[in-house]
Structures are given as structure tokens and as C-alpha cells.
Amino acid sequence: MEKTSQVPFYVRLGNALTLTLLRAGFKLRGPYIFFGNYPMYLLTVRGRKSGLPRTVSIAMIERNGKSYVGSVYGIVD
């Protein structure tokens, strides 16, 4: 059987709060410790299997003249 990892409650709470504030129209900036002072946006894509829309918050990071997309979690299902 595969080992599953549960995300801590405070992470789920923080994600829900961030999504709610961004959906309400608040302009948030990425946390200084991890991303620096970069603007955060919502990205919505259709699910691969279900076809349902999935929304995540992302930060647009600019370093040395190049643009990158930052997210809390990397490559996950």
C-alpha cells in the first residue's frame, strides 16, 4: 500500500485564507522569506482526469530580467 502524506491543518487554513482574499480582490504580495515582495495571482486550470476547475495561488517572480512562476508546492498530483 502506498504511503500517503497529510498536509498539516495550518497549511490548509493558510491556503483557504489566501484563495479567499485573492478571490475577493485583495492585492497580496508573496511572503518576504520565501518569494520576496512579488505579486500573487490566481491560476485556474481544468483537472486532468475530472475536468473540474482547480485554482491555486501563484507568485510571479522576477530575477535577473527573467520571469518565473512560484507556488507553495512543486510537482504533485
PyMOL commands that set and color helices and strands:
alter all, ss='L'
color gray80, all
select helices_A, chain A and resi 9-23
alter helices_A, ss='H'
color red, helices_A
select strands_A, chain A and resi 40-46+53-63+66-70
alter strands_A, ss='S'
color yellow, strands_A
deselect
rebuild
show_as cartoon
